[in-house]
């Protein structure tokens, strides 16, 4: 969890406690100190938390007035305390924080993530609706800059990759075939697929070449895109499609190229302790969930 996201979570818990207890503003710092020690583990950004908490409390009346205008059908005392304080936090960052440090979209997205984590089933949609309405009302700051960046990105050369979450059934358990790179991270088998008839055919070929096993490519479980620097082309877009692929539980023969130094089979329950890249975690999680669903259906 990034330091700033953790910090927001701790500030939210502090605001919730301060609000529901009806504590005076002077007590909020002591509550924050206790929560920081209990939940921060030394990783949270303390100066950021102090600024955020004091700012929300100082602007509370203004923030509550904005919430009332943006959600007139929801009186403030009828909004769940968690949602109410997420809105205060998100609105403060959206309206009063340094936009160079916290772009408008970041403020909104962070608030939505807090709502999904700490709120109820509909909290994410509610927070998104209120903050989205305020964002439009203030003229959608940063929209033009974001559009310019998207245009520049689209004009970059595109490289297509296919990747696979390769699984096998062995002794009644599911195993995943993962590769290890020279930076110390476990990741997924992937490679160029520009010349293949389809992403699925490309993934099948990549798995055979990189791991030395035959795979049956199944459903797509995710995709991502990032910008990288090429020594000749400059900045390029790399778009990767990831598929679930089944294989026999056979020894892996790693093709040692592209910065890879190992390949292993791991039981599903063991992968939680592995060091993954952040953008790989949602892909792996989606694949694991699909395998668990398969197992539940067969049971």
Secondary structure, DSSP 8 states (H G I E B T S, - for coil): --HHHHHHHHHHHHHHHHHHHT--GGGHHHHHHHHIIIIITT-S-HHHHHHHHHHHHHTHHHHHHHHHHHTTTS-GGGS-HHHHHHHHHHHHHHHTS-TTTS-HHHHHHHHHHHHHHHS-TTHHHHHHHHHHHHHHHTT-TTHHHHHHHHHHHHTSEEEEEEEEEEEEEETTEEEEEEEEETTS-EE-EEEE-TTSSSHHHHHHHHHHHHHS--EEEEEEEEEEEEEEEETTTEEEEEEEEEEEEEE----------TTEEEEEEEEGGGGGGS-B-HHHHHHHHHHHHHHHHHHHHH-
